Amino acid sequence: MIKLHHIIQAQAHLRPHLRQLPLRYSQALSERSGARVWLKLESQQPTGSFKIRGALHKTMSLTAAERAAGLVTASAGNHGLG
């Protein structure tokens, strides 16, 4: 199970590399759901999606030995754009 301190640690690692995105209130979704709905538009990140978060955090979390061995990824989507 992911613990809160892991989330806070990942946030600290990623903050310098990602855009700070504003929250946008959605009137339409709020009316449809009967609750206040706010959106964070991750499509405004450099890769156009939230996927940069996981890939970047994993890459930054590699040990020295893992980095020395190299890293290969494959993607047919947004992950490959980062």
Secondary structure, DSSP 8 states (H G I E B T S, - for coil): ---HHHHHHHHHHHGGGS----EEE-HHHHHHHTS--EEE-GGGSTTSSTTHHHHHHHHHT--HHHHHH------SSGGGG-
